Amino acid sequence: MNTALPAMEQLKLLNQKLFDTQDQTTLPHLGQQLAQQCEEMDARLMQGLIDIRAAHISLQAILTLLQRRDEPLLLSSEEAAALLEPVQQRLCQGLSCINRLV
């Protein structure tokens, strides 16, 4: 398969090959490729969702911490950025996984 294409496009092409084939001997090979492509897409989607969910939970924790403080929080912009940087990285990882599908 052409790995330069997004996974969804590869799946569409494989599916079309499966329908278009006249040679019954190639069906098992195409079926195997189709199953492999589906597994790869499932793994990418799952990893993307795990990363996005982790970023969401981290943001919720940070917001809860900030909202439940009794005294004013003195936080520099550098400290705030350092606190949010891992969340932003995890969110980007998740979105990148999902974007590679389409």
Summary of the structure (lengths in Angstrom):
residues: 102
radius of gyration: 21.5
end to end distance: 15.6
largest distance: 74.1
contacts: 251
relative contact order: 0.15
helix: 79%
strand: 0%
